[in-house]
Amino acid sequence: MSADLVRLRIDEGPVVPLMWLIVLLGFLLNLADGIDVVAMSVTAPSVAASWGLERAALGPLFSAALFGMAIGAAGLAPLSDQLGRRLLLVAAMFLIGLSMLAVSWIASTTSVTVFAILRFISGLGIGVIFGSAPALASEFMPSRYRSLAVSLVVMGYPVGAVLAGPIANALIPDYGWTAVFTAGGILTLLIGIVTWALLPESPEFLASRAGNHPEREVAVNGLLARLSRDAVTGMSATVTQPSATPVAQILTAERRFRTLVLWAIYFMGFLTMYFMLSWIPTLFVDAGYTRAQGIEALTGFNLGAIPGILILAFLTTRVPLVPLLSLFFLSAGGVLAYVGLTEPTALGGLMTLMFIGGVFLHGGFTCLYALATQAYPSDVRAAGVGWAAGLGRTGAIASPLLAAALISAGWGMYSLFLGFALPLVIGGLLLWVFAGEH
C-alpha cells in the first residue's frame, strides 16, 4: 500500500523541525480545547449565583458540551480519514471560537437552553480536535516517537485547563463570568488562523485517500522532502474506497474485541476525569472553601498533568505503554480513594492531593490517545481514535449528571471522590485485558 511506503520512509529517518512544528500546533489546538471545557467549570459558581440556579441545574450545562464532544469525536472526526486532517481541524477551531464568543451575547437573557446549545456546538469542534489532532501527530513522527508525540499534543488540553483558572480569577471580579468565554473565543480563533497558515496535510493521508489523484506522488514526495526523507516511487494514482464504513472497519472480527475493550477503558477514564474537571470548584465551595480556592484546587489538579504526562511520555520510549497506563490509572484511583476515606480538611493537604491525583489521572488519561493511535492503521486511524473518544465520552456526559444526582441525594465531596475512584480501578484492570489481545 502507498501509505505503508510513506510510513517506512518516515520511520527510517530522524526527527526533524517540521515534525516538532506539527506537535506544537497540535498542542495549541488542544490548549484552546482545555480552556473552553474548563471555562464552564470555573465559571459555574458565578453562573449559578448570577442566574439563581440550583446545583443540579449545572449538570446539563456541563454535559451539553460533553455530548457535543461525543458526536464530534465519533461522527465528525472520522471524516478526516476522507476529507483530510487539516481541513477539519481548522474548521473545528473556528466553530469553537465563534460559539464561545456567542456566550457573552446571551448572558443577559438568562437562557439555560441557549447556553446549553452553544456549549453543545463548542463540543462538536472539541470532539473533532480530540479525534484528529493525535492522529495527525502520529502520522508525522517515526513510530518509536509516536507515543511521545501524541502525549505532547494531548498535553495541550490540561495546560489550557490550568490557564483557565488564573484567567477566571483575573477576569471574573472586574468583568464578570462571560469575559472568560470571550477571552477563550478570541484565543481559539487566533490559534485557528495560525493553524490554517502553517499546518500541512498528513503524508499518510495523501497517500491513502480514496479516489483518482494523479498528483498524489508529487504531493507526497513534496512533504517527504520537507521531512528530509527520500522520495517514494510507483505510487498508484487511484486508491479504492473501502466498501465498509469506518466504524465497520474498526469492528472487523480481528479488531472487534480489542476495540470494545478500548471503548470501555475510555469510558472509565472519561467518567472520573470529567467528574473532577466539572465539579472540583463547586464541591470545594459547598464544603466551605471560597470560590477562588475552589478554582485553585482545579488548577492544581490540572497542573499535575504536566509532570504526569511528561514522565509517562518519556517512559513510553523505554517501557511498554500498557503496563504504564495501568499503573497510572490504579494510582489515580488510589489517591481519590484515600481522599474519600481519610476526609482531609486542611487546605494545603487537599491541594497537594489534588495535584498528585492530577499527575496520575491526567498522565494516564492523556496516553490513552497514544494507545488508540497504535491500535489502528492510517486509513482508519482517525475513525479509531474518534470512536474511542466518542463512545468513551458517554462517560463524560454521564459523569456530571451522575454527580449532580448524587449531590441531590446527599453525597458530599469525600463520598464522591471515593465513588469515582472505582472506574479508575476497573480501567486499570481492563488495560491488561487489552494487552492480552495485542
N, C-alpha and C positions, 0 to 999 in steps of 0.2 A: 504494500500500500504506500501511496505517496507520503502520507503522514508519518509512516514508520521511517521512511528515508530521512525526513526532516528531523525526527526525534533522534536518530542516530548521529546526525551532524551536530545537533545541539549538545548531545551527551559527550561527544568526542573532545570538545574544547573547554577552555577555561571560562570563568565568569567574567563578563566584560561590562563596561559602564552602562550600556543600553539596558542590560538586564536589571541593574540596580535602579535605573530610572523607572522601569516598569513596576518594580517593587515599591518605590517611593510613591508613584501615582496611585497604586492600589491602596497603599497605606493612607493616603489623603482621602480617597473615596470612602474608606471605612471610618476615618476620623470624623468626617461630616455625618456619617450614619450614627456614630456614637453620640454626638452632640444632639442630634434630632431625637433619638429614642429616649435619652435620659432627660431631655428638656421637659418632657411630660412628668417625669418622676420628681425633678427638683422644683417644678412649679406647682405640683399637686396641692400642697398645703395652702398656697396662695390662691389657687383657683377655687378650692373648696371654701375658703374664707370669703373671697370676693363674690362668689355666686351663691353662697349659702347651701353648699352641697353636703350631704351626709357622706361618711367614709365609703359606704357601699356603692354610692353613685360614681366613685372614681374608678371602680373596676372596669366598666365598659369603656371608659376613656383610655385606660391603659391597653385594653385588649383590642381596640379598634385598629391601632397601628400594627399590632402583632398579627391580627387577622389579615391585614393587607400584606404584611411581610410573607405570610404563608402562601398567599396566592401569587405574589410577585416571585417568590423563590421557586415554587413548583410549577406555576403556569406561565410566567413570563421569562424567567432566566433561561430555561431550556431553548428559547427562541434564538439565543446567541449561538447555538450549535448550527443554526441555519442562516441567521442574518449577520452574524459576526459579534465578537465581544465588544469592540469599540463603539459601534452604533448604539447598542442597548445600554452600555454603561453611561455614555454621555446623556442620552435621553432620560435615563433614570435620575441623574443628578439634577437636571432642570425640573423634573417633576417634583422631586423632594423640595428643592429650594423655593419654588413658587408656592407650593402648598403650605410651607412653613410661614412665608411672608403673609399668606392669606389669613393666618390665625389672628393677627393683630386687627384685621378689618372686621372680624365678627365678635371681638371681645365684648363690645357694648351691647350685643344682642342677648347675651347670656343664654345662647342656644347650645345646649349639650349635644344635640343631634348634629348640628352643622359642624361643631368642633370635632365630633367623632368621625364624621365623613372626611374632614381634612386630614385627620390622623390616619385614617384608612388609606387615603391617596398617598401620603408620605410613605406609609408602609409598603405599598406596591413597589415604589422605587428602591427602598432599602432592601427588599427581598431580591430584586434584580442584582444589586451590588453584592449581596452575600453569595449568590449563586455563581455570578460571572467573574468577579474580580479574582477569587482564588484560582479558578480555572485558568484565567489568562496568565497569572504569575507563574503557575506550574508549567505552562507550555513554553515559557521563555527560558526557563532555568534548566541546567543539566540535572538529571534525575537524582544525583547524590545530594543536591541542594534544594530539592523541591519542598520538602517539609519545612526547611528553614525559611524559604521564600514565602510560602503560604502563611506561615505563622507570623512573619513580619508584616505581611499585608493585613491580616485579620487583626493584628495588634493595634492598628489604627482605631478600631472600634472602642476598646477600653480607654485608649488615650483621649479620644473625643469625649468619652463618658467622664473622664477625670476633669477635662476642661469645662464641662457643663456646670459642675458645681461652683467653681470660682466665678464663672460668668454669671450664674444666677445670683450668687451673693453680692456681686458687684452691681448688677443692673436692677434687681427687684426693688430694693429700698427706694431708689430715686425715680425709676422709670416704669415700675410695675412688671408683672409676670410676662406680659406679651412681648416685652423687649428681648427676652431670652429667645423666643421664636424668630423675631426679626433678625437678630444677630446671627442665629444659626442659618436662616434662609439666605442671607447675603453671603456668608462664608461658603455655603454649599454651591451657590451659583458661580462664585469665583473659582472654586475648585473644578466645577464642571467646564468652565471656559478653558482653564489650563489643561485639563484632560483632553478636550477636543483638539487643542493645538499641538499637544506633544505625544499622545498615545498612539502607537502603531497597532495594526491588526496582528493577531496571532499567526505566526507562520504555519503552525499545525492546522489551524482553521482554514487558512488559504489553500493548503494542500489537500484538505479533506472535504471542502464544501461541495455539496451536490450540484450537478449541472455541468454544462459545457462552458469552460473558461479557457480560451486559447492562451490568454496571458498568464495563466496560473504559474508556470515555471519561472517566468520573468519576475513576477511579483514575489514569489517565494525566495528566489535567489537574491533579489534585491535586499530582502530582510536578512537573509543569511549572511550577506556581505557586511551589513551593519553589525551583525553579531560576530564578525571575524571568523566565519565558518566557510568551508568550501561549498561550491555550488552543487546542486543535485541535477542529474540529467535523466531523461527518459520518463519524465512525469506525464501521466495521461492528462489530456485536456478535458476529459469528461469523467466525472465521478457519479456513479449511480446512486440515486436517492434510496436510502433503506426503505423497505416496504413497511416495516413496523414503526409504530410511534415511539418517541424517545422513552416513555415510561415502559413500554413493552420491551424495549431493548435492555433496560436495566433489570427487568424481571424475567429474563430468559431462565430456562431450567438451571443452567450452571451458575447464574448470578442471584437467583431469587432469594435463597435463604440468607445469604450474606447481606443482601440489600435490606431485607426485612429486619434483620438484627441491627444493621446500621441505623435504620429509622428509629428503632426502639431506643438505641443509645442516645441518639439526638434528642428524642422526646424527653428522656430523663434529664439530660443536661439542660435543655431549654426550660423544663418545668421549674427547676430550682434557680437557674440563673436569672430568669425574669421575675421570679418572686423577689429576689434580692434587689434587682435593678429597679423594680417598680415600687417596692414597699418600704425600703430601709428608712427614708426620711420621715414618712408618715408614722411608721411604727415608733421611731425614736421620739417624735413629738407626742404621740399618745402615751409613751412611757414616762413623760415628764421632762424631756430634754427640749432645748429650743429648736426653732426651725433651722437656724444656722448650724447647730450641732448635728442635726439630722442629715443635712446636706454634706457636712464634713465627714460623717460616717460613711455615706455613699461614696464620696470622693476617695476616702481611704481604701474602701473595698475595691474600687476601680483602679486606684494607684497600685495596688498589689498585683494587678495584671501585668504590669511592665516587667518586673523581675521574674514573675512566674512564666510568662511567655518566652522571655529571652533564655531563661535557664532550660526550659523544656525544648525550645527550638535548637539550642546548642547541643543538648544531649541527643537529639534525634539524628545528628550526623555521626553518632558513635554507638548508640544503643537502639534496638528495635523500638518502633513507635508505640505499639500496642501496650506492652507492659508499663511503659512510662505513663501513658494516658490512664491506665487503670490505677496506678499508684496515686496520681494526682486527683482523680475522682474520689477514691476512697479516703484520701487525706482531707479533701474538702468536706466530705460528709462527716468525718471525724471532728473537724473544727466546729461545724454547725451543731452537731450533737452535743459537744462539750459546752457550747454557749447555752443550749436549751436545758441541759441537765444541771449546770452549776449556777445559772442565772446571775452572772456578774452585774454589778450596778456601777462600779467605778468607771467613769467616762474614759479614762486613759486605757484601762484594761479592755474595755469594749472596743475602742478604736483600734487597738493592737490586734484583737481577734478578727475584726472586720478586714484589716489589712492582710493578715495571714490567710483568712478564708479566700480573699481575692487572689492571692498568689496561686493557690491550688485550683480554685474553681475556674478563674479566668484562663489560667495556663492550660488546663486540661480541655476546657470548652473550646478554646481557640484552635488547638491542634486537632480537633475533630474535623475541621475543614481539610487539613493535610491528609487525614485518614481517608476522607471521601475522594479526594483527587487521585489518590493512589489506587483506588478500587476500580476505576473505570478508564477505558481508552479515550482518546481525544474526541472521537466523533460523538460520544455520549457523555463526556465529562461534565459539561455544564448541566446537563439533564440530571446526572447522578448526584452532583453536589446540590443542585437546586431542589430536587425532590427530597433529598435527605434533610436539607434545611427547611423545606416547606412542610413536609409531614412531621418532622420533629418540632416545628414551630407551633403545631397544635398544642404542644405542652406549654409554650409561651402564652398562647391565647387562653388556655385553661388556667394558667397559674394565677394571674391577678384576680380572676373571677373566683377561683377556689379560695384564695387568701381572703378576699372580701367576704365570702360566705362564712369562713371560719371565724373571722373577726366579729361578724354579726352574731355568731353563736357563742361568743365569749372568749375565744382564744386570744392570748396575749402574745407579745413579741417572742418570749422564750419558747412557748409551746409551738409557735410557728417555725422557729428555727429548727427545733427538734424534728418536727414533722417533715420539713423539706430537706432534711439530711438523708432520708430514706431513698429518694430517687437516685441520689449520687452513689449510694452503695450498690443499688441494683445496676446502674450504668457501669460501674467499675467491674462488676462480675460479668456483665454481658460482653464487655470488651474481650474477655478470654474466650467466650464462645465465638466471637467474630474472628479472633486469631486462629482458632482451630479450623475455620473454613477457608483459610487463605491458600 
